[in-house]
């Protein structure tokens, strides 16, 4: 009987350790309403201009870079974001003297979920593990999730997209 007791403990230990390694990423969900003055957005292109008015011809207040996180003002209001001509009104901080202006909404994602790796993770060109690998993410890498399709996440990779298998 002792022999089977140790075997049961060893089996339980192996199963526990095997299950502990199964999680490979943390998914950080978007913010809920009322937690901030607006919603964070993330810049998806190499550079993006914060402008004085909602126009591509308007003066530039500041240049944002890929991965910057402006706050879209008014996104938590029942009427939605302050939007005009495809531009949304943003601020770059939560103090009164933070730069504020308009950015083109086509080049941001508002209130994204984030994919954070817990170990190295391959990124594929499309949703197939036989597809070419376009990147290998390091542990702790953080990327905005553009959408979820079945067993796959589509993430932003500095202006391009990549597919990560959920496993």
N, CA, C and O atoms as a DFTB+ gen file, in Angstrom:
668 C
 N C O
     1  1       0.813      -1.192       0.000
     2  2       0.000       0.000       0.000
     3  2       0.858       1.257       0.000
     4  3       0.511       2.241      -0.653
     5  1       2.004       1.238       0.744
     6  2       2.906       2.381       0.772
     7  2       3.401       2.707      -0.629
     8  3       3.524       3.873      -1.005
     9  1       3.681       1.665      -1.391
    10  2       4.189       1.849      -2.751
    11  2       3.210       2.664      -3.591
    12  3       3.633       3.543      -4.341
    13  1       1.929       2.393      -3.482
    14  2       0.926       3.108      -4.262
    15  2       0.706       4.526      -3.751
    16  3       0.372       5.414      -4.535
    17  1       0.886       4.754      -2.452
    18  2       0.767       6.101      -1.874
    19  2       1.827       7.033      -2.445
    20  3       1.527       8.156      -2.849
    21  1       3.069       6.560      -2.475
    22  2       4.149       7.368      -3.055
    23  2       3.946       7.573      -4.550
    24  3       4.251       8.640      -5.081
    25  1       3.439       6.567      -5.216
    26  2       3.164       6.692      -6.643
    27  2       2.086       7.751      -6.897
    28  3       2.192       8.526      -7.848
    29  1       1.064       7.786      -6.062
    30  2       0.003       8.788      -6.191
    31  2       0.549      10.190      -5.942
    32  3       0.201      11.128      -6.661
    33  1       1.405      10.340      -4.924
    34  2       2.002      11.650      -4.629
    35  2       2.901      12.087      -5.777
    36  3       2.856      13.246      -6.190
    37  1       3.714      11.181      -6.296
    38  2       4.600      11.511      -7.417
    39  2       3.801      11.896      -8.655
    40  3       4.158      12.850      -9.347
    41  1       2.731      11.172      -8.942
    42  2       1.865      11.494     -10.093
    43  2       1.225      12.863      -9.914
    44  3       1.189      13.652     -10.858
    45  1       0.720      13.159      -8.726
    46  2       0.098      14.464      -8.452
    47  2       1.116      15.585      -8.618
    48  3       0.801      16.643      -9.162
    49  1       2.351      15.347      -8.141
    50  2       3.399      16.360      -8.272
    51  2       3.738      16.616      -9.732
    52  3       3.888      17.768     -10.138
    53  1       3.858      15.573     -10.513
    54  2       4.162      15.720     -11.937
    55  2       3.045      16.462     -12.656
    56  3       3.310      17.344     -13.472
    57  1       1.800      16.110     -12.359
    58  2       0.666      16.798     -12.987
    59  2       0.610      18.260     -12.582
    60  3       0.316      19.123     -13.409
    61  1       0.888      18.545     -11.323
    62  2       0.872      19.927     -10.850
    63  2       1.950      20.745     -11.546
    64  3       1.677      21.850     -12.016
    65  1       3.160      20.227     -11.620
    66  2       4.238      20.944     -12.289
    67  2       3.968      21.105     -13.775
    68  3       4.276      22.149     -14.350
    69  1       3.399      20.091     -14.401
    70  2       3.067      20.174     -15.823
    71  2       2.017      21.226     -16.093
    72  3       2.119      21.957     -17.078
    73  1       1.013      21.322     -15.245
    74  2      -0.045      22.325     -15.420
    75  2       0.461      23.719     -15.120
    76  3      -0.001      24.690     -15.721
    77  1       1.416      23.835     -14.185
    78  2       1.934      25.157     -13.831
    79  2       2.636      25.805     -15.013
    80  3       2.648      27.031     -15.120
    81  1       3.214      25.020     -15.890
    82  2       3.917      25.583     -17.038
    83  2       3.029      25.828     -18.232
    84  3       3.529      26.270     -19.267
    85  1       1.742      25.567     -18.148
    86  2       0.862      25.665     -19.304
    87  2       0.549      27.103     -19.694
    88  3       0.333      27.372     -20.875
    89  1       0.516      28.023     -18.759
    90  2       0.199      29.418     -19.079
    91  2       1.432      30.070     -19.678
    92  3       2.511      30.024     -19.087
    93  1       1.278      30.680     -20.852
    94  2       2.420      31.255     -21.540
    95  2       2.312      32.758     -21.729
    96  3       3.251      33.394     -22.206
    97  1       1.176      33.328     -21.358
    98  2       1.000      34.760     -21.530
    99  2      -0.051      35.262     -20.565
   100  3      -0.914      34.522     -20.092
   101  1       0.055      36.538     -20.297
   102  2      -0.958      37.203     -19.499
   103  2      -1.716      38.123     -20.450
   104  3      -1.106      38.838     -21.245
   105  1      -3.026      38.107     -20.369
   106  2      -3.835      38.999     -21.182
   107  2      -4.349      40.094     -20.251
   108  3      -5.065      39.815     -19.289
   109  1      -3.983      41.324     -20.539
   110  2      -4.433      42.448     -19.729
   111  2      -5.660      43.034     -20.417
   112  3      -5.557      43.559     -21.526
   113  1      -6.831      42.948     -19.762
   114  2      -8.064      43.437     -20.404
   115  2      -8.107      44.958     -20.472
   116  3      -7.364      45.638     -19.765
   117  1      -8.985      45.491     -21.328
   118  2      -9.142      46.942     -21.399
   119  2      -9.724      47.481     -20.092
   120  3     -10.275      46.735     -19.282
   121  1      -9.588      48.786     -19.911
   122  2     -10.151      49.440     -18.732
   123  2     -11.663      49.477     -18.813
   124  3     -12.235      49.504     -19.902
   125  1     -12.305      49.479     -17.663
   126  2     -13.749      49.644     -17.601
   127  2     -14.095      51.125     -17.516
   128  3     -13.212      51.946     -17.271
   129  1     -15.367      51.483     -17.713
   130  2     -15.767      52.883     -17.651
   131  2     -15.602      53.456     -16.251
   132  3     -15.737      52.749     -15.252
   133  1     -15.307      54.759     -16.198
   134  2     -15.228      55.464     -14.933
   135  2     -13.917      55.312     -14.192
   136  3     -13.797      55.812     -13.073
   137  1     -12.929      54.643     -14.766
   138  2     -11.654      54.447     -14.078
   139  2     -10.627      55.519     -14.431
   140  3      -9.549      55.547     -13.836
   141  1     -10.926      56.390     -15.369
   142  2      -9.975      57.387     -15.816
   143  2     -10.707      58.510     -16.537
   144  3     -11.929      58.461     -16.676
   145  1      -9.968      59.533     -17.003
   146  2     -10.610      60.668     -17.672
   147  2     -11.034      60.338     -19.095
   148  3     -11.816      61.078     -19.691
   149  1     -10.553      59.289     -19.626
   150  2     -10.874      58.830     -20.975
   151  2     -10.365      57.407     -21.080
   152  3     -10.283      56.694     -20.080
   153  1     -10.028      56.999     -22.278
   154  2      -9.472      55.659     -22.449
   155  2      -8.085      55.757     -23.047
   156  3      -7.828      56.600     -23.907
   157  1      -7.174      54.879     -22.583
   158  2      -5.865      54.873     -23.217
   159  2      -5.986      54.341     -24.633
   160  3      -6.797      53.462     -24.923
   161  1      -5.178      54.883     -25.483
   162  2      -5.072      54.390     -26.853
   163  2      -3.610      54.018     -27.056
   164  3      -2.759      54.366     -26.237
   165  1      -3.318      53.321     -28.128
   166  2      -1.935      53.007     -28.440
   167  2      -1.691      53.350     -29.900
   168  3      -2.503      53.037     -30.770
   169  1      -0.557      53.998     -30.157
   170  2      -0.175      54.393     -31.515
   171  2       0.338      53.156     -32.243
   172  3       1.210      52.448     -31.741
   173  1      -0.216      52.900     -33.445
   174  2       0.115      51.697     -34.207
   175  2       1.068      51.943     -35.375
   176  3       1.457      50.994     -36.056
   177  1       1.450      53.191     -35.618
   178  2       2.356      53.492     -36.730
   179  2       3.660      54.069     -36.162
   180  3       3.739      54.368     -34.971
   181  1       4.664      54.221     -37.003
   182  2       5.973      54.695     -36.546
   183  2       5.903      56.089     -35.928
   184  3       6.468      56.314     -34.857
   185  1       5.217      57.030     -36.586
   186  2       5.042      58.373     -36.031
   187  2       3.621      58.844     -36.307
   188  3       3.017      58.485     -37.318
   189  1       3.099      59.655     -35.390
   190  2       1.750      60.193     -35.511
   191  2       1.742      61.575     -34.887
   192  3       2.292      61.778     -33.805
   193  1       1.120      62.522     -35.567
   194  2       1.116      63.904     -35.092
   195  2      -0.088      64.200     -34.212
   196  3      -1.224      63.869     -34.553
   197  1       0.181      64.828     -33.075
   198  2      -0.859      65.419     -32.245
   199  2      -1.049      66.817     -32.796
   200  3      -0.110      67.613     -32.789
   201  1      -2.254      67.136     -33.279
   202  2      -2.483      68.373     -34.022
   203  2      -3.378      69.349     -33.274
   204  3      -4.126      68.966     -32.374
   205  1      -3.287      70.621     -33.662
   206  2      -4.052      71.693     -33.031
   207  2      -5.545      71.597     -33.320
   208  3      -6.366      71.882     -32.448
   209  1      -5.898      71.197     -34.535
   210  2      -7.302      71.054     -34.938
   211  2      -7.469      69.697     -35.640
   212  3      -6.475      69.077     -36.019
   213  1      -8.701      69.235     -35.815
   214  2      -8.916      67.929     -36.458
   215  2      -8.738      67.974     -37.975
   216  3      -9.696      67.815     -38.732
   217  1      -7.498      68.193     -38.403
   218  2      -7.188      68.286     -39.824
   219  2      -5.735      67.895     -40.049
   220  3      -4.870      68.200     -39.227
   221  1      -5.467      67.223     -41.157
   222  2      -4.090      66.860     -41.517
   223  2      -3.244      68.076     -41.864
   224  3      -2.018      67.982     -41.909
   225  1      -3.879      69.215     -42.109
   226  2      -3.175      70.444     -42.467
   227  2      -2.922      71.331     -41.253
   228  3      -2.300      72.387     -41.370
   229  1      -3.393      70.910     -40.109
   230  2      -3.264      71.688     -38.880
   231  2      -1.838      71.627     -38.343
   232  3      -1.073      70.721     -38.675
   233  1      -1.496      72.600     -37.511
   234  2      -0.171      72.630     -36.892
   235  2       0.048      71.444     -35.963
   236  3      -0.890      70.938     -35.348
   237  1       1.300      71.009     -35.870
   238  2       1.672      69.864     -35.046
   239  2       2.076      70.350     -33.653
   240  3       2.925      71.231     -33.515
   241  1       1.463      69.772     -32.635
   242  2       1.801      70.087     -31.246
   243  2       2.958      69.212     -30.785
   244  3       3.905      69.688     -30.160
   245  1       2.866      67.921     -31.105
   246  2       3.890      66.967     -30.696
   247  2       3.812      65.735     -31.593
   248  3       2.739      65.397     -32.092
   249  1       4.934      65.070     -31.797
   250  2       4.968      63.844     -32.582
   251  2       4.989      62.650     -31.637
   252  3       5.824      62.570     -30.736
   253  1       4.068      61.730     -31.851
   254  2       3.991      60.506     -31.059
   255  2       4.686      59.387     -31.827
   256  3       4.778      59.435     -33.054
   257  1       5.167      58.393     -31.115
   258  2       5.869      57.257     -31.704
   259  2       5.077      55.967     -31.475
   260  3       4.174      55.919     -30.639
   261  1       5.430      54.926     -32.231
   262  2       4.792      53.624     -32.067
   263  2       4.817      53.222     -30.592
   264  3       5.851      53.313     -29.930
   265  1       3.671      52.779     -30.089
   266  2       3.575      52.309     -28.718
   267  2       3.219      53.374     -27.698
   268  3       2.870      53.044     -26.565
   269  1       3.299      54.659     -28.076
   270  2       2.889      55.713     -27.145
   271  2       1.417      55.538     -26.800
   272  3       0.648      54.998     -27.594
   273  1       1.028      55.994     -25.617
   274  2      -0.345      55.782     -25.153
   275  2      -1.029      57.093     -24.767
   276  3      -1.095      57.438     -23.587
   277  1      -1.536      57.821     -25.758
   278  2      -2.333      59.014     -25.439
   279  2      -3.660      58.595     -24.804
   280  3      -4.068      57.438     -24.905
   281  1      -4.315      59.530     -24.160
   282  2      -5.624      59.267     -23.550
   283  2      -6.687      59.918     -24.419
   284  3      -6.666      61.131     -24.627
   285  1      -7.615      59.118     -24.927
   286  2      -8.709      59.633     -25.749
   287  2      -9.757      60.209     -24.799
   288  3     -10.391      59.477     -24.039
   289  1      -9.927      61.507     -24.851
   290  2     -10.828      62.212     -23.942
   291  2     -12.271      62.004     -24.378
   292  3     -12.600      62.092     -25.561
   293  1     -13.114      61.730     -23.406
   294  2     -14.542      61.593     -23.679
   295  2     -14.973      60.205     -24.071
   296  3     -16.165      59.982     -24.285
   297  1     -14.052      59.249     -24.178
   298  2     -14.425      57.895     -24.602
   299  2     -15.304      57.210     -23.572
   300  3     -16.002      56.248     -23.893
   301  1     -15.279      57.697     -22.328
   302  2     -16.094      57.074     -21.289
   303  2     -17.445      57.771     -21.110
   304  3     -18.216      57.401     -20.225
   305  1     -17.732      58.762     -21.928
   306  2     -19.013      59.467     -21.853
   307  2     -20.074      58.733     -22.658
   308  3     -19.743      58.056     -23.631
   309  1     -21.343      58.852     -22.274
   310  2     -22.410      58.185     -23.038
   311  2     -22.426      58.591     -24.508
   312  3     -22.791      57.790     -25.368
   313  1     -22.033      59.828     -24.800
   314  2     -22.039      60.288     -26.190
   315  2     -20.829      59.786     -26.970
   316  3     -20.766      59.949     -28.189
   317  1     -19.864      59.174     -26.276
   318  2     -18.682      58.641     -26.954
   319  2     -17.543      59.634     -27.017
   320  3     -17.554      60.650     -26.321
   321  1     -16.554      59.341     -27.856
   322  2     -15.362      60.165     -27.956
   323  2     -15.658      61.492     -28.627
   324  3     -16.634      61.637     -29.363
   325  1     -14.796      62.448     -28.358
   326  2     -14.853      63.710     -29.085
   327  2     -14.190      63.437     -30.430
   328  3     -12.964      63.362     -30.517
   329  1     -14.987      63.291     -31.465
   330  2     -14.468      62.905     -32.777
   331  2     -14.957      63.882     -33.836
   332  3     -16.099      64.340     -33.807
   333  1     -14.062      64.188     -34.772
   334  2     -14.407      65.087     -35.868
   335  2     -13.477      64.809     -37.043
   336  3     -12.261      64.743     -36.866
   337  1     -14.029      64.648     -38.222
   338  2     -13.250      64.409     -39.450
   339  2     -12.312      63.204     -39.340
   340  3     -11.250      63.196     -39.961
   341  1     -12.687      62.193     -38.564
   342  2     -11.825      61.024     -38.410
   343  2     -10.722      61.213     -37.380
   344  3      -9.871      60.336     -37.230
   345  1     -10.715      62.328     -36.672
   346  2      -9.738      62.609     -35.629
   347  2     -10.417      62.505     -34.272
   348  3     -11.606      62.797     -34.148
   349  1      -9.668      62.092     -33.250
   350  2     -10.178      62.061     -31.883
   351  2      -9.350      63.010     -31.027
   352  3      -8.159      63.215     -31.264
   353  1     -10.016      63.585     -30.023
   354  2      -9.340      64.521     -29.127
   355  2      -8.630      63.727     -28.031
   356  3      -9.229      62.857     -27.398
   357  1      -7.352      64.033     -27.812
   358  2      -6.527      63.287     -26.863
   359  2      -5.728      64.228     -25.976
   360  3      -5.519      65.398     -26.296
   361  1      -5.295      63.682     -24.865
   362  2      -4.340      64.360     -23.997
   363  2      -3.179      63.401     -23.753
   364  3      -3.347      62.184     -23.825
   365  1      -2.013      63.949     -23.467
   366  2      -0.835      63.107     -23.279
   367  2      -0.513      62.879     -21.806
   368  3       0.532      62.317     -21.477
   369  1      -1.395      63.307     -20.933
   370  2      -1.202      63.096     -19.501
   371  2      -2.463      63.445     -18.754
   372  3      -3.462      63.841     -19.354
   373  1      -2.420      63.297     -17.432
   374  2      -3.622      63.576     -16.658
   375  2      -3.567      64.897     -15.894
   376  3      -4.433      65.156     -15.059
   377  1      -2.569      65.735     -16.162
   378  2      -2.530      67.049     -15.520
   379  2      -3.073      68.104     -16.480
   380  3      -3.144      67.879     -17.688
   381  1      -3.450      69.242     -15.938
   382  2      -4.053      70.300     -16.753
   383  2      -3.105      70.865     -17.804
   384  3      -3.552      71.318     -18.857
   385  1      -1.802      70.843     -17.533
   386  2      -0.847      71.400     -18.485
   387  2      -0.283      70.373     -19.469
   388  3       0.642      70.681     -20.221
   389  1      -0.834      69.152     -19.470
   390  2      -0.407      68.130     -20.428
   391  2      -0.821      68.549     -21.836
   392  3      -1.903      69.106     -22.021
   393  1       0.035      68.285     -22.837
   394  2      -0.349      68.611     -24.213
   395  2      -1.631      67.883     -24.613
   396  3      -1.802      66.701     -24.314
   397  1      -2.519      68.591     -25.284
   398  2      -3.777      68.012     -25.766
   399  2      -4.003      68.457     -27.194
   400  3      -3.574      69.541     -27.589
   401  1      -4.676      67.622     -27.971
   402  2      -4.965      67.960     -29.355
   403  2      -5.645      66.806     -30.056
   404  3      -6.224      65.925     -29.421
   405  1      -5.567      66.822     -31.364
   406  2      -6.293      65.859     -32.200
   407  2      -5.330      64.902     -32.894
   408  3      -4.289      65.322     -33.399
   409  1      -5.682      63.596     -32.919
   410  2      -4.900      62.615     -33.676
   411  2      -5.831      61.817     -34.574
   412  3      -7.006      61.621     -34.263
   413  1      -5.282      61.362     -35.694
   414  2      -6.052      60.585     -36.658
   415  2      -6.380      59.213     -36.066
   416  3      -5.479      58.446     -35.728
   417  1      -7.673      58.910     -35.943
   418  2      -8.129      57.674     -35.303
   419  2      -7.780      56.419     -36.096
   420  3      -7.844      55.316     -35.554
   421  1      -7.411      56.566     -37.373
   422  2      -7.052      55.396     -38.181
   423  2      -5.744      54.755     -37.732
   424  3      -5.470      53.609     -38.089
   425  1      -4.938      55.468     -36.961
   426  2      -3.604      54.989     -36.608
   427  2      -3.447      54.656     -35.134
   428  3      -2.329      54.551     -34.630
   429  1      -4.573      54.489     -34.441
   430  2      -4.545      54.108     -33.034
   431  2      -5.573      53.009     -32.794
   432  3      -6.468      52.784     -33.609
   433  1      -5.429      52.344     -31.684
   434  2      -6.483      51.461     -31.196
   435  2      -6.831      51.964     -29.802
   436  3      -5.954      52.149     -28.958
   437  1      -8.116      52.181     -29.573
   438  2      -8.578      52.741     -28.306
   439  2      -8.903      51.619     -27.335
   440  3      -9.614      50.669     -27.663
   441  1      -8.360      51.755     -26.130
   442  2      -8.626      50.840     -25.021
   443  2      -8.368      49.375     -25.388
   444  3      -9.261      48.539     -25.250
   445  1      -7.160      49.059     -25.851
   446  2      -6.888      47.680     -26.268
   447  2      -6.658      46.743     -25.093
   448  3      -6.362      47.175     -23.979
   449  1      -6.801      45.450     -25.367
   450  2      -6.281      44.430     -24.469
   451  2      -4.811      44.272     -24.852
   452  3      -4.419      44.592     -25.974
   453  1      -4.000      43.777     -23.915
   454  2      -2.562      43.625     -24.159
   455  2      -2.162      42.166     -23.997
   456  3      -2.644      41.476     -23.099
   457  1      -1.285      41.706     -24.865
   458  2      -0.698      40.380     -24.777
   459  2       0.690      40.550     -24.162
   460  3       1.527      41.272     -24.704
   461  1       0.934      39.886     -23.028
   462  2       2.233      39.963     -22.351
   463  2       2.775      38.548     -22.238
   464  3       2.149      37.692     -21.612
   465  1       3.930      38.295     -22.836
   466  2       4.486      36.940     -22.851
   467  2       5.124      36.600     -21.510
   468  3       5.685      37.463     -20.835
   469  1       5.025      35.328     -21.141
   470  2       5.681      34.832     -19.934
   471  2       6.914      33.999     -20.291
   472  3       7.692      33.623     -19.415
   473  1       7.083      33.718     -21.578
   474  2       8.263      33.016     -22.090
   475  2       8.387      33.380     -23.563
   476  3       7.497      34.028     -24.114
   477  1       9.474      32.975     -24.207
   478  2       9.632      33.242     -25.639
   479  2       8.451      32.677     -26.405
   480  3       7.964      31.588     -26.102
   481  1       7.995      33.423     -27.398
   482  2       6.782      33.026     -28.128
   483  2       6.935      33.387     -29.602
   484  3       7.248      34.533     -29.923
   485  1       6.717      32.419     -30.514
   486  2       6.804      32.736     -31.947
   487  2       5.565      33.494     -32.432
   488  3       4.458      33.307     -31.927
   489  1       5.787      34.345     -33.415
   490  2       4.706      35.080     -34.073
   491  2       4.713      34.641     -35.533
   492  3       5.761      34.607     -36.178
   493  1       3.533      34.307     -36.044
   494  2       3.418      33.757     -37.393
   495  2       2.836      34.781     -38.363
   496  3       2.171      35.733     -37.955
   497  1       3.096      34.572     -39.648
   498  2       2.606      35.468     -40.694
   499  2       1.094      35.375     -40.858
   500  3       0.462      36.353     -41.256
   501  1       0.503      34.226     -40.562
   502  2      -0.947      34.058     -40.577
   503  2      -1.305      32.984     -39.556
   504  3      -0.424      32.441     -38.891
   505  1      -2.571      32.681     -39.432
   506  2      -3.054      31.798     -38.368
   507  2      -2.852      30.315     -38.665
   508  3      -3.812      29.560     -38.823
   509  1      -1.586      29.916     -38.737
   510  2      -1.222      28.525     -38.978
   511  2       0.189      28.330     -38.415
   512  3       1.098      29.096     -38.736
   513  1       0.372      27.306     -37.577
   514  2       1.698      27.070     -36.996
   515  2       2.722      26.617     -38.039
   516  3       3.918      26.567     -37.749
   517  1       2.265      26.288     -39.243
   518  2       3.174      25.968     -40.346
   519  2       3.529      27.217     -41.162
   520  3       4.368      27.142     -42.059
   521  1       2.908      28.354     -40.869
   522  2       3.192      29.610     -41.574
   523  2       4.589      30.092     -41.197
   524  3       5.121      29.693     -40.162
   525  1       5.190      30.949     -42.029
   526  2       6.506      31.492     -41.680
   527  2       6.450      32.263     -40.360
   528  3       5.484      32.972     -40.078
   529  1       7.490      32.110     -39.572
   530  2       7.609      32.878     -38.330
   531  2       8.158      34.255     -38.679
   532  3       9.178      34.377     -39.357
   533  1       7.465      35.295     -38.204
   534  2       7.895      36.660     -38.514
   535  2       8.606      37.315     -37.334
   536  3       9.254      38.349     -37.498
   537  1       8.491      36.721     -36.146
   538  2       9.158      37.259     -34.970
   539  2       9.194      36.202     -33.884
   540  3       8.434      35.234     -33.912
   541  1      10.086      36.400     -32.929
   542  2      10.128      35.598     -31.720
   543  2      10.123      36.581     -30.559
   544  3      11.088      37.317     -30.354
   545  1       9.035      36.589     -29.802
   546  2       8.892      37.540     -28.706
   547  2       9.662      37.059     -27.489
   548  3       9.630      35.875     -27.155
   549  1      10.352      37.975     -26.830
   550  2      11.049      37.664     -25.588
   551  2      10.063      37.605     -24.435
   552  3       8.953      38.128     -24.535
   553  1      10.456      36.985     -23.366
   554  2       9.644      36.949     -22.152
   555  2       9.422      38.388     -21.668
   556  3      10.360      39.183     -21.612
   557  1       8.188      38.709     -21.324
   558  2       7.854      40.046     -20.835
   559  2       7.499      41.042     -21.926
   560  3       7.200      42.199     -21.632
   561  1       7.527      40.609     -23.185
   562  2       7.154      41.505     -24.288
   563  2       5.666      41.834     -24.183
   564  3       4.863      40.986     -23.793
   565  1       5.304      43.070     -24.533
   566  2       3.912      43.529     -24.409
   567  2       3.463      44.141     -25.736
   568  3       4.088      45.071     -26.247
   569  1       2.366      43.601     -26.288
   570  2       1.854      44.074     -27.563
   571  2       0.344      44.223     -27.503
   572  3      -0.328      43.420     -26.855
   573  1      -0.211      45.248     -28.176
   574  2      -1.672      45.392     -28.188
   575  2      -2.323      44.317     -29.060
   576  3      -1.831      43.986     -30.138
   577  1      -3.438      43.782     -28.565
   578  2      -4.200      42.788     -29.314
   579  2      -5.174      43.535     -30.224
   580  3      -6.006      44.309     -29.752
   581  1      -5.065      43.296     -31.530
   582  2      -5.956      43.943     -32.492
   583  2      -7.287      43.223     -32.577
   584  3      -8.339      43.852     -32.696
   585  1      -7.236      41.886     -32.515
   586  2      -8.466      41.092     -32.492
   587  2      -8.126      39.665     -32.085
   588  3      -6.961      39.269     -32.033
   589  1      -9.175      38.911     -31.800
   590  2      -9.050      37.517     -31.418
   591  2      -9.842      36.693     -32.420
   592  3     -11.000      37.001     -32.700
   593  1      -9.226      35.647     -32.965
   594  2      -9.893      34.784     -33.927
   595  2      -9.646      33.330     -33.551
   596  3      -8.565      32.791     -33.787
   597  1     -10.653      32.706     -32.967
   598  2     -10.527      31.300     -32.566
   599  2      -9.391      31.100     -31.585
   600  3      -9.389      31.692     -30.505
   601  1      -8.421      30.268     -31.950
   602  2      -7.268      29.972     -31.095
   603  2      -6.104      30.931     -31.307
   604  3      -4.975      30.621     -30.927
   605  1      -6.358      32.077     -31.899
   606  2      -5.298      33.007     -32.273
   607  2      -5.579      34.423     -31.802
   608  3      -6.728      34.855     -31.718
   609  1      -4.480      35.147     -31.490
   610  2      -4.534      36.585     -31.269
   611  2      -3.819      37.248     -32.438
   612  3      -2.783      36.764     -32.897
   613  1      -4.368      38.340     -32.912
   614  2      -3.695      39.156     -33.919
   615  2      -3.144      40.354     -33.162
   616  3      -3.899      41.105     -32.544
   617  1      -1.813      40.535     -33.210
   618  2      -1.177      41.620     -32.473
   619  2      -0.510      42.600     -33.422
   620  3      -0.233      42.282     -34.579
   621  1      -0.260      43.790     -32.915
   622  2       0.442      44.811     -33.680
   623  2       1.940      44.673     -33.458
   624  3       2.409      44.599     -32.322
   625  1       2.684      44.639     -34.557
   626  2       4.149      44.548     -34.502
   627  2       4.766      45.736     -35.228
   628  3       5.206      45.601     -36.370
   629  1       4.806      46.891     -34.586
   630  2       5.445      48.089     -35.147
   631  2       4.951      48.394     -36.561
   632  3       5.754      48.550     -37.482
   633  1       3.656      48.477     -36.728
   634  2       3.073      48.830     -38.014
   635  2       2.657      47.641     -38.858
   636  3       1.993      47.821     -39.879
   637  1       3.026      46.439     -38.466
   638  2       2.602      45.220     -39.166
   639  2       1.765      44.410     -38.178
   640  3       1.583      44.808     -37.027
   641  1       1.262      43.277     -38.640
   642  2       0.504      42.401     -37.742
   643  2       1.151      41.039     -37.697
   644  3       1.863      40.648     -38.622
   645  1       0.905      40.315     -36.619
   646  2       1.391      38.959     -36.479
   647  2       0.344      38.143     -35.740
   648  3      -0.523      38.690     -35.059
   649  1       0.434      36.839     -35.883
   650  2      -0.520      35.911     -35.290
   651  2       0.183      35.113     -34.201
   652  3       1.266      34.569     -34.417
   653  1      -0.447      35.048     -33.022
   654  2       0.081      34.272     -31.902
   655  2      -0.930      33.195     -31.542
   656  3      -2.108      33.478     -31.322
   657  1      -0.453      31.956     -31.485
   658  2      -1.346      30.856     -31.107
   659  2      -1.554      30.904     -29.597
   660  3      -0.601      31.127     -28.851
   661  1      -2.774      30.701     -29.144
   662  2      -3.102      30.806     -27.729
   663  2      -2.479      29.718     -26.874
   664  3      -2.137      29.981     -25.721
   665  1      -2.318      28.524     -27.383
   666  2      -1.909      27.334     -26.612
   667  2      -1.797      27.657     -25.185
   668  3      -1.465      26.787     -24.379
